[in-house]
């Protein structure tokens, strides 16, 4: 039986739990781009310890799960470094332009019924769908 859905369910549950704990513990929205951006532009250095702890958890939790289960879930990430670099830059620009990312708007904002977050999430989902369609169907890149 295919088990990919279990990994998605577990990951989604952990992201939701993390968002709830972050909001209840700190009184702030768990937006990964804002957490990282605050360290990068030094605007969040007053809360650097909690930001670094959050980012460490983002990196270390998958490693912990891999070590506990002994397996690595399959991914479909391209091996093309140029595509990954361009994609990363575009995501970074998009999160700054949209004042947030999928964790801030998509998980935390929608769960709070924020109209701004619902609109932002619809916008970046539509942009992602259109980008994939163009890259895959018209350009054959992906």
LUMMI-719496 format. One record per residue: x, y, z of N, C-alpha, C in turn; chain; residue in three letters. Coordinates in steps of 0.2 Angstrom, whole numbers, plus 5000, padded with zeros to 4 digits. Layout:
BEGIN
PT  n_X  n_Y  n_Z ca_X ca_Y ca_Z  c_X  c_Y  c_Z ch  aa
PT    X    Y    Z    X    Y    Z    X    Y    Z  A Ala
...
end
This chain:
BEGIN
PT  n_X  n_Y  n_Z ca_X ca_Y ca_Z  c_X  c_Y  c_Z ch  aa
PT 5004 4994 5000 5000 5000 5000 5004 5006 5000  A Unk
PT 5003 5011 4996 5006 5017 4996 5006 5021 5002  A Unk
PT 5012 5023 5005 5012 5027 5011 5013 5034 5011  A Unk
PT 5014 5037 5005 5016 5044 5005 5011 5049 5008  A Unk
PT 5004 5047 5008 4999 5051 5012 5001 5051 5019  A Unk
PT 5003 5046 5022 5005 5046 5029 5010 5051 5031  A Unk
PT 5015 5052 5027 5021 5057 5028 5018 5064 5027  A Unk
PT 5013 5065 5022 5010 5071 5022 5006 5073 5027  A Unk
PT 5002 5068 5030 4998 5069 5036 5002 5071 5042  A Unk
PT 5007 5067 5043 5011 5068 5049 5015 5075 5048  A Unk
PT 5017 5076 5043 5021 5083 5042 5016 5089 5043  A Unk
PT 5010 5088 5040 5005 5093 5041 5003 5094 5048  A Unk
PT 5002 5089 5051 5000 5089 5058 5006 5092 5063  A Unk
PT 5012 5091 5061 5018 5094 5065 5018 5101 5063  A Unk
PT 5017 5103 5057 5017 5110 5056 5011 5114 5059  A Unk
PT 5005 5111 5059 5000 5114 5063 5001 5114 5070  A Unk
PT 5004 5109 5073 5006 5109 5080 5011 5114 5082  A Unk
PT 5016 5115 5077 5021 5120 5078 5019 5127 5078  A Unk
PT 5014 5128 5074 5011 5135 5073 5007 5136 5079  A Unk
PT 5003 5131 5082 4999 5133 5088 5004 5134 5094  A Unk
PT 5009 5130 5095 5013 5131 5100 5017 5137 5100  A Unk
PT 5019 5139 5094 5023 5146 5093 5018 5151 5095  A Unk
PT 5012 5151 5092 5007 5157 5094 5005 5157 5101  A Unk
PT 5004 5151 5104 5002 5151 5111 5008 5153 5116  A Unk
PT 5014 5151 5114 5020 5152 5118 5023 5159 5117  A Unk
PT 5022 5162 5111 5026 5168 5110 5021 5174 5108  A Unk
PT 5015 5172 5107 5010 5177 5105 5011 5180 5098  A Unk
PT 5015 5176 5094 5016 5178 5087 5015 5173 5082  A Unk
PT 5014 5175 5076 5012 5170 5071 5019 5167 5069  A Unk
PT 5018 5160 5067 5024 5156 5065 5025 5157 5058  A Unk
PT 5028 5162 5055 5030 5163 5048 5037 5161 5047  A Unk
PT 5039 5156 5044 5046 5154 5043 5050 5159 5040  A Unk
PT 5047 5163 5035 5051 5168 5031 5052 5174 5035  A Unk
PT 5047 5176 5040 5048 5181 5044 5053 5180 5050  A Unk
PT 5053 5173 5052 5058 5171 5057 5065 5172 5054  A Unk
PT 5066 5169 5048 5073 5169 5045 5075 5176 5043  A Unk
PT 5070 5180 5040 5071 5186 5038 5073 5191 5044  A Unk
PT 5070 5190 5049 5072 5194 5055 5079 5193 5058  A Unk
PT 5081 5187 5057 5089 5186 5058 5093 5189 5053  A Unk
PT 5091 5188 5046 5095 5191 5041 5096 5198 5041  A Unk
PT 5090 5202 5042 5090 5209 5042 5091 5212 5048  A Unk
PT 5092 5208 5053 5094 5210 5060 5088 5214 5064  A Unk
PT 5082 5214 5061 5076 5217 5064 5074 5212 5070  A Unk
PT 5075 5206 5070 5073 5201 5075 5078 5199 5080  A Unk
PT 5084 5202 5080 5089 5200 5085 5087 5200 5092  A Unk
PT 5082 5204 5094 5080 5204 5101 5077 5197 5103  A Unk
PT 5074 5194 5098 5072 5187 5099 5076 5182 5095  A Unk
PT 5082 5183 5095 5086 5178 5091 5086 5171 5093  A Unk
PT 5086 5170 5100 5087 5163 5103 5081 5159 5101  A Unk
PT 5075 5162 5101 5069 5158 5099 5069 5157 5092  A Unk
PT 5071 5162 5088 5071 5161 5080 5076 5156 5078  A Unk
PT 5082 5155 5081 5087 5150 5080 5084 5143 5082  A Unk
PT 5081 5143 5088 5078 5137 5090 5073 5134 5085  A Unk
PT 5069 5139 5083 5064 5137 5078 5067 5134 5072  A Unk
PT 5072 5138 5069 5075 5135 5063 5079 5129 5064  A Unk
PT 5082 5128 5070 5085 5122 5071 5080 5116 5071  A Unk
PT 5075 5117 5074 5069 5112 5074 5067 5110 5067  A Unk
PT 5067 5115 5062 5065 5114 5056 5070 5110 5052  A Unk
PT 5076 5111 5054 5082 5107 5051 5082 5100 5054  A Unk
PT 5082 5100 5061 5084 5094 5064 5078 5089 5065  A Unk
PT 5072 5091 5064 5066 5086 5065 5066 5081 5059  A Unk
PT 5067 5083 5053 5067 5078 5048 5073 5073 5049  A Unk
PT 5079 5075 5051 5084 5071 5052 5083 5066 5058  A Unk
PT 5079 5068 5063 5077 5064 5069 5072 5059 5066  A Unk
PT 5067 5061 5062 5063 5056 5059 5066 5051 5055  A Unk
PT 5071 5053 5051 5075 5048 5047 5078 5043 5051  A Unk
PT 5082 5046 5056 5085 5041 5061 5081 5036 5064  A Unk
PT 5075 5039 5066 5070 5034 5070 5067 5029 5066  A Unk
PT 5065 5031 5059 5062 5026 5055 5067 5022 5051  A Unk
PT 5073 5025 5050 5078 5021 5045 5076 5022 5038  A Unk
PT 5072 5026 5036 5070 5027 5029 5070 5035 5027  A Unk
PT 5071 5036 5021 5070 5043 5019 5064 5043 5014  A Unk
PT 5059 5048 5015 5054 5048 5011 5056 5050 5004  A Unk
PT 5053 5048 4999 5055 5050 4992 5053 5057 4990  A Unk
PT 5057 5060 4987 5055 5067 4985 5056 5067 4977  A Unk
PT 5053 5073 4974 5054 5074 4967 5057 5080 4966  A Unk
PT 5062 5082 4970 5066 5088 4969 5071 5087 4963  A Unk
PT 5072 5092 4959 5076 5091 4953 5083 5091 4956  A Unk
PT 5088 5089 4952 5095 5089 4953 5098 5095 4950  A Unk
PT 5094 5099 4946 5097 5104 4942 5098 5110 4947  A Unk
PT 5104 5112 4949 5106 5117 4954 5104 5124 4951  A Unk
PT 5104 5125 4945 5102 5132 4943 5094 5133 4944  A Unk
PT 5090 5128 4943 5083 5128 4944 5082 5129 4951  A Unk
PT 5085 5125 4956 5084 5126 4963 5086 5133 4965  A Unk
PT 5092 5136 4963 5094 5142 4965 5089 5148 4963  A Unk
PT 5087 5147 4956 5082 5152 4954 5075 5151 4958  A Unk
PT 5073 5145 4959 5067 5144 4963 5067 5147 4970  A Unk
PT 5073 5146 4973 5074 5149 4980 5074 5156 4980  A Unk
PT 5077 5159 4975 5077 5167 4975 5070 5169 4973  A Unk
PT 5066 5166 4969 5059 5168 4968 5055 5167 4974  A Unk
PT 5056 5162 4977 5052 5161 4983 5054 5166 4988  A Unk
PT 5060 5168 4989 5062 5173 4994 5059 5180 4992  A Unk
PT 5059 5181 4986 5056 5188 4983 5049 5188 4984  A Unk
PT 5046 5182 4983 5038 5182 4984 5036 5182 4991  A Unk
PT 5040 5179 4996 5038 5180 5003 5039 5187 5005  A Unk
PT 5044 5190 5003 5045 5197 5005 5039 5202 5002  A Unk
PT 5038 5201 4995 5032 5205 4992 5025 5203 4995  A Unk
PT 5024 5197 4997 5018 5195 5000 5017 5196 5007  A Unk
PT 5023 5198 5010 5023 5199 5018 5021 5192 5021  A Unk
PT 5024 5187 5019 5023 5181 5022 5024 5175 5018  A Unk
PT 5023 5169 5020 5024 5163 5017 5019 5158 5018  A Unk
PT 5020 5152 5016 5015 5147 5017 5013 5145 5025  A Unk
PT 5018 5145 5029 5017 5144 5036 5014 5150 5039  A Unk
PT 5016 5156 5037 5012 5162 5041 5005 5163 5038  A Unk
PT 5005 5163 5031 4998 5164 5028 4994 5158 5028  A Unk
PT 4997 5153 5025 4993 5147 5023 4991 5143 5029  A Unk
PT 4995 5142 5034 4994 5138 5040 4991 5142 5045  A Unk
PT 4994 5147 5048 4992 5151 5053 4987 5156 5052  A Unk
PT 4988 5160 5046 4983 5165 5044 4976 5162 5042  A Unk
PT 4976 5157 5038 4969 5154 5036 4966 5151 5042  A Unk
PT 4970 5148 5047 4967 5145 5053 4964 5150 5057  A Unk
PT 4966 5157 5057 4963 5162 5061 4958 5166 5056  A Unk
PT 4956 5163 5050 4951 5166 5046 4953 5173 5044  A Unk
PT 4960 5174 5043 4962 5181 5041 4961 5182 5033  A Unk
PT 4957 5187 5031 4955 5188 5024 4962 5189 5020  A Unk
PT 4966 5193 5023 4972 5195 5020 4976 5188 5019  A Unk
PT 4977 5184 5023 4980 5178 5023 4977 5173 5018  A Unk
PT 4970 5173 5018 4967 5169 5013 4968 5171 5006  A Unk
PT 4968 5178 5005 4969 5181 4998 4977 5180 4996  A Unk
PT 4981 5180 5001 4988 5179 4999 4989 5172 4997  A Unk
PT 4986 5167 5001 4987 5160 5000 4984 5158 4993  A Unk
PT 4978 5161 4991 4976 5160 4985 4980 5163 4979  A Unk
PT 4983 5168 4980 4988 5171 4976 4994 5167 4974  A Unk
PT 4997 5165 4980 5003 5161 4979 5002 5154 4976  A Unk
PT 4996 5151 4978 4995 5145 4975 4993 5145 4968  A Unk
PT 4990 5150 4966 4988 5152 4959 4995 5153 4955  A Unk
PT 4999 5157 4958 5006 5158 4954 5010 5152 4954  A Unk
PT 5010 5148 4959 5013 5141 4958 5011 5137 4953  A Unk
PT 5004 5136 4953 5001 5132 4948 5002 5134 4941  A Unk
PT 5002 5141 4940 5003 5144 4933 5011 5143 4931  A Unk
PT 5015 5144 4936 5022 5143 4935 5024 5136 4933  A Unk
PT 5021 5131 4937 5022 5124 4935 5019 5122 4928  A Unk
PT 5014 5125 4927 5011 5123 4920 5015 5126 4914  A Unk
PT 5017 5132 4915 5022 5135 4910 5028 5131 4909  A Unk
PT 5031 5130 4915 5038 5127 4915 5037 5119 4912  A Unk
PT 5032 5116 4914 5032 5109 4912 5029 5108 4905  A Unk
PT 5023 5111 4904 5020 5110 4898 5023 5114 4892  A Unk
PT 5025 5121 4893 5027 5125 4887 5035 5124 4886  A Unk
PT 5038 5124 4892 5046 5124 4891 5049 5117 4892  A Unk
PT 5045 5113 4895 5048 5106 4896 5054 5106 4901  A Unk
PT 5054 5110 4906 5060 5111 4911 5059 5106 4916  A Unk
PT 5053 5105 4919 5051 5101 4925 5048 5095 4922  A Unk
end
